[in-house]
């Protein structure tokens, strides 16, 4: 189980770049309310939206994948 949800990942990276939910919602082609729900764990984004949110904040989705990847033996 991931220690960091996708929404938390987006929120942390958005805030570290001093971006608002409104700004990334425009860049990702969604609503501010939808971004808020994703960040707060109320909604799981589609893969397309997850990619657009990452693009909007300037991170590669693979950064999240690496965070949650199960360690190999």
Secondary structure as GFF3:
##gff-version 3
##sequence-region A 1 73
A	DSSP	alpha_helix	6	16	.	.	.	ID=ss1
A	DSSP	alpha_helix	21	28	.	.	.	ID=ss2
A	DSSP	alpha_helix	32	39	.	.	.	ID=ss3
A	DSSP	alpha_helix	47	57	.	.	.	ID=ss4
A	DSSP	alpha_helix	61	68	.	.	.	ID=ss5
###
